[in-house]
Amino acid sequence: MQRLNPYAKTKAALEAKAAETRKAARKAAVKAKLSKAGRKDKAARNKAFAKIDSEIEAAFVAADKIVQDEIKAGKFDASSDSDDE
């Protein structure tokens, strides 16, 4: 292969070095993720996402209540949707 591509040996060596670097970086990332600090960060993210989820759910409940109040007041007729036609 050296005759066809003079860069082949250099490329293979660089690729092997890059693979080792990626392996070491991945190992460090997994170690950090499983450490006490990583678990603490994950717990904080989960708590934040749970808060967002509950806020979204509350917003949908409030919007549904507004629609139901308008239906009761006669301002909105649920049976005459333009999309159903």
PAGUMAR-967062 format. One line per 8 residues: number of its first residue (from 0); for each residue x, y, z of N, C-alpha, C, CB. Coordinates in steps of 0.001 Angstrom, whole numbers, plus 500000, padded with zeros to 6 digits. Glycine has a CB too. Layout:
N
NUM> X Y Z X Y Z X Y Z X Y Z | ...
end
This chain:
85
0> 500820 498810 500000 500000 500000 500000 500865 501254 500000 499066 499998 501199 | 502087 501098 500500 502981 502244 500603 503286 502829 499221 504282 501841 501308 | 503368 501967 498224 503686 502441 496883 502523 503245 496303 504027 501259 495964 | 501298 502795 496551 500129 503501 496025 499832 504777 496819 498907 502580 496044 | 500044 504696 498130 499744 505839 498987 500887 506008 499985 498376 505650 499726 | 501770 506923 499733 502910 507092 500632 502502 507526 502047 503867 508108 500049 | 501328 508032 502204 500847 508525 503491 500163 507427 504307 499884 509683 503278 | 500048 506209 503773 499266 505143 504398 499780 504780 505794 499277 503910 503514
8> 501088 504604 505961 501630 504228 507273 501412 505342 508284 503130 503898 507167 | 501637 506558 507873 501440 507702 508767 499976 507814 509168 501910 509009 508095 | 499101 507621 508180 497663 507699 508451 497239 506611 509432 496859 507576 507144 | 497725 505397 509248 497373 504294 510142 497881 504561 511553 497944 502969 509615 | 499090 505090 511652 499643 505391 512975 498842 506495 513660 501122 505804 512860 | 498495 507525 512916 497713 508626 513485 496315 508161 513891 497610 509782 512481 | 495736 507287 513099 494401 506771 513420 494442 505914 514680 493838 505955 512243 | 495488 505109 514820 495627 504290 516026 495806 505181 517257 496824 503317 515889
16> 496585 506238 517118 496797 507162 518230 495489 507877 518585 497896 508192 517876 | 494734 508272 517564 493454 508939 517800 492458 508001 518479 492874 509456 516479 | 492487 506730 518091 491589 505748 518711 491926 505578 520185 491679 504389 517983 | 493207 505528 520509 493611 505431 521916 493194 506667 522699 495124 505234 522024 | 493327 507824 522076 492920 509071 522729 491416 509086 522982 493323 510284 521874 | 490643 508651 521982 489184 508584 522146 488806 507608 523251 488509 508169 520826 | 489500 506467 523304 489217 505458 524325 489497 506023 525722 490061 504183 524078 | 490593 506729 525861 490944 507312 527156 489950 508405 527552 492371 507883 527117
24> 489541 509215 526586 488579 510278 526876 487231 509696 527276 488415 511201 525663 | 486811 508645 526606 485541 507990 526933 485606 507370 528327 485198 506909 525881 | 486738 506758 528647 486910 506153 529966 486823 507217 531055 488258 505410 530050 | 487438 508375 530810 487390 509464 531785 485972 510021 531910 488367 510583 531388 | 485263 510106 530787 483893 510622 530828 482977 509689 531615 483351 510814 529405 | 483122 508390 531406 482299 507421 532133 482633 507458 533623 482509 505994 531570 | 483921 507583 533938 484333 507649 535332 483746 508884 536012 485863 507659 535438 | 483766 510015 535302 483199 511246 535863 481687 511125 536028 483535 512450 534967
32> 481055 510467 535075 479597 510314 535128 479167 509443 536306 479080 509709 533819 | 479965 508438 536607 479616 507515 537684 480117 507976 539053 480173 506148 537379 | 480861 509063 539084 481381 509556 540360 480269 510227 541161 482546 510544 540129 | 480585 510584 542366 479609 511229 543243 479142 512559 542654 480207 511449 544640 | 480067 513320 542090 479710 514607 541479 478819 514400 540253 480982 515389 541083 | 479121 513367 539467 478301 513079 538287 476893 512677 538669 478937 511981 537455 | 476762 511883 539715 475423 511488 540180 474662 512695 540711 475523 510404 541274 | 475383 513609 541372 474746 514818 541893 474231 515693 540742 475740 515616 542774
40> 475039 515832 539692 474615 516597 538515 473384 515974 537865 475757 516686 537495 | 473379 514649 537768 472242 513967 537160 470975 514172 537988 472539 512470 537006 | 471107 514112 539300 469950 514336 540168 469414 515752 539993 470323 514088 541640 | 470317 516714 539849 469884 518102 539642 469165 518249 538301 471095 519062 539704 | 469688 517605 537258 469021 517665 535940 467646 517026 536005 469873 516964 534860 | 467549 515867 536667 466259 515186 536774 465247 516053 537518 466423 513835 537486 | 465701 516719 538572 464814 517584 539334 464336 518755 538471 465522 518099 540598 | 465238 519327 537686 464872 520450 536818 463870 520008 535755 466126 521047 536150
48> 464104 518847 535142 463182 518367 534116 461829 517996 534706 463777 517170 533394 | 461814 517468 535918 460549 517143 536571 459769 518426 536851 460793 516355 537885 | 460464 519491 537242 459805 520776 537486 459208 521324 536193 460800 521792 538086 | 459973 521251 535112 459473 521718 533812 458248 520918 533410 460566 521607 532725 | 458297 519603 533606 457177 518738 533248 455926 519114 534032 457534 517271 533497 | 456070 519359 535321 454905 519713 536127 454361 521087 535740 455261 519690 537615 | 455266 522018 535376 454809 523339 534945 454041 523257 533626 456000 524293 534800 | 454515 522432 532713 453814 522255 531440 452445 521629 531670 454643 521384 530478
56> 452413 520631 532533 451141 519971 532834 450166 520962 533455 451359 518771 533778 | 450636 521816 534360 449774 522822 534985 449277 523827 533953 450525 523550 536111 | 450133 524176 532988 449726 525116 531940 448618 524510 531077 450936 525505 531061 | 448734 523230 530754 447690 522576 529962 446379 522483 530738 448145 521178 529534 | 446465 522209 532023 445264 522145 532852 444591 523519 532902 445611 521654 534282 | 445384 524575 533050 444831 525932 533090 444191 526300 531756 445926 526948 533447 | 444828 525936 530661 444269 526231 529342 442966 525467 529122 445281 525883 528238 | 442922 524211 529557 441704 523422 529421 440581 524021 530260 441957 521967 529832
64> 440903 524524 531432 439896 525159 532287 439329 526407 531618 440500 525520 533658 | 440192 527189 530968 439733 528384 530258 438782 527996 529138 440927 529179 529696 | 439132 526964 528395 438266 526510 527299 436940 526001 527846 438961 525404 526474 | 436980 525235 528920 435733 524728 529512 434861 525866 530028 436043 523750 530655 | 435480 526891 530619 434712 528050 531090 434061 528784 529930 435612 529011 531875 | 434784 528908 528801 434205 529569 527626 433071 528743 527034 435282 529813 526563 | 433188 527440 527069 432104 526583 526574 430866 526772 527450 432540 525085 526557 | 431059 526805 528769 429933 526994 529686 429296 528366 529507 430391 526818 531133
72> 430114 529374 529199 429586 530725 529031 428927 530912 527669 430698 531746 529210 | 429126 529960 526761 428519 530049 525449 429357 530825 524450 427179 530675 525562 | 430566 531161 524781 431438 531900 523870 432088 530989 522834 432511 532630 524656 | 432082 529706 523096 432790 528761 522241 431910 527544 522036 434161 528358 522853 | 431703 527168 520778 430891 525993 520468 431819 524881 520006 429813 526312 519380 | 431995 523870 520823 432925 522779 520540 432464 521917 519389 433113 521924 521762 | 431152 521907 519076 430645 521015 518037 430869 521571 516632 429169 520756 518254 | 431167 522844 516489 431315 523440 515157 432777 523778 514879 430442 524707 515030
80> 433620 522779 514835 435011 522987 514472 435122 523038 512950 435914 521868 515061 | 435923 523956 512451 436108 524073 511005 436992 522949 510478 436719 525435 510650 | 437760 522287 511339 438640 521219 510905 437869 519938 510597 439690 520953 511961 | 436697 519762 511194 435941 518527 511015 435244 518461 509670 434927 518382 512113 | 435083 519555 509021 434316 519571 507766 435036 518967 506618 433943 520945 507411
end
